[in-house]
Amino acid sequence: MIKHIFSDMDGTLLRSDCKISENNVKVIKDSQIPFTLVSARAPMEMMETIAKLGLTEPQIAFNGGLIFQEVAHEMKILRENSINLVSIQRILTELVNDFPDISPSLYDLNSWYIEKMDKGIKYEADLGGQTPKLVEFVSLLKQTEIKIYKIMLISFNLQEMKQLVEKLEELKLPDISIKQSSENYLEITSNHAQKARGIKYIQELEQLTKDDMAAFGDGYNDLSMLEMVGTPIVMDNALTGVKDYGKYITKDNDSDGVAYGIQKFLME
């Protein structure tokens, strides 16, 4: 019997318009199985879905860089791993020189920071409904008390994205984790920020076995999560190679694949 479900958001639980369907909401609620969002998103980008599902369990943001729980309408941080500021400065310096067309942005706990409003940032703002803050990254990173949990890089050029990943790997920064969540999005977090680490925390907290857990995912940043659970379920719209990690393949994210997967594979 499944005692806890973990789910990625973009490309998985959410439709292509970044909204959760009423059918997904109903099936998740009706299942009465504890449900945790496991996302590259910031908490502020998760709150609408958390509210619609009425979730009270710990939630996982920034690919595992932050584990939090909503308690009495306030966010309680259970575990956090931010990125070393020196590493952020190194990454931004290298990328500005070699990749002038990418869209970089930074996230702390409550804000999304940009240096310019370009095509990629406008696309993300329209899609996610968040408003970025225009700043100078150099000045921002001089604030020693600031905690940056994620660098997000957007490119609509697939060849450029491949070169971007290769460049970041060449930097050999041991304290960062590089994950491609979709064809156009690359996220950099602390090397301690792994979806599997977040699941491990909840597994120990709730004393769950591997067979007690199921997960839904579609991207490369979901692989460690899928390997952590006894019932990994992969979306039909998953990136190349991700389906190899699924015990089951469900419908795509625009066809209520999470709801279908719960009813077909977890409730029968």
Rosetta blueprint (number, residue, H / E / L):
1 M L
2 I L
3 K L
4 H E
5 I E
6 F E
7 S E
8 D L
9 M H
10 D H
11 G H
12 T H
13 L H
14 L L
15 R L
16 S L
17 D L
18 C L
19 K L
20 I L
21 S L
22 E H
23 N H
24 N H
25 V H
26 K H
27 V H
28 I H
29 K H
30 D H
31 S H
32 Q L
33 I L
34 P L
35 F E
36 T E
37 L E
38 V E
39 S L
40 A L
41 R L
42 A L
43 P H
44 M H
45 E H
46 M L
47 M H
48 E H
49 T H
50 I H
51 A H
52 K H
53 L H
54 G L
55 L L
56 T L
57 E L
58 P L
59 Q E
60 I E
61 A E
62 F H
63 N H
64 G H
65 G L
66 L E
67 I E
68 F E
69 Q E
70 E E
71 V E
72 A L
73 H L
74 E E
75 M E
76 K E
77 I E
78 L E
79 R E
80 E E
81 N L
82 S L
83 I L
84 N L
85 L H
86 V H
87 S H
88 I H
89 Q H
90 R H
91 I H
92 L H
93 T H
94 E H
95 L H
96 V H
97 N H
98 D H
99 F L
100 P L
101 D L
102 I L
103 S E
104 P E
105 S E
106 L E
107 Y E
108 D L
109 L L
110 N L
111 S L
112 W E
113 Y E
114 I E
115 E L
116 K L
117 M L
118 D L
119 K H
120 G H
121 I H
122 K H
123 Y H
124 E H
125 A H
126 D H
127 L H
128 G H
129 G L
130 Q L
131 T L
132 P L
133 K E
134 L E
135 V L
136 E L
137 F H
138 V H
139 S H
140 L H
141 L H
142 K L
143 Q L
144 T L
145 E L
146 I L
147 K L
148 I L
149 Y L
150 K E
151 I E
152 M E
153 L E
154 I E
155 S L
156 F L
157 N L
158 L H
159 Q H
160 E H
161 M H
162 K H
163 Q H
164 L H
165 V H
166 E H
167 K H
168 L H
169 E H
170 E H
171 L H
172 K L
173 L L
174 P L
175 D L
176 I E
177 S E
178 I E
179 K E
180 Q E
181 S L
182 S L
183 E L
184 N L
185 Y E
186 L E
187 E E
188 I E
189 T E
190 S E
191 N L
192 H L
193 A L
194 Q L
195 K H
196 A H
197 R H
198 G H
199 I H
200 K H
201 Y H
202 I H
203 Q H
204 E H
205 L H
206 E H
207 Q L
208 L L
209 T L
210 K H
211 D H
212 D H
213 M E
214 A E
215 A E
216 F E
217 G E
218 D L
219 G L
220 Y H
221 N H
222 D H
223 L H
224 S H
225 M H
226 L H
227 E H
228 M H
229 V L
230 G L
231 T E
232 P E
233 I E
234 V E
235 M L
236 D L
237 N L
238 A L
239 L L
240 T L
241 G L
242 V H
243 K H
244 D H
245 Y H
246 G L
247 K L
248 Y E
249 I E
250 T L
251 K L
252 D L
253 N H
254 D H
255 S H
256 D L
257 G H
258 V H
259 A H
260 Y H
261 G H
262 I H
263 Q H
264 K H
265 F H
266 L H
267 M L
268 E L
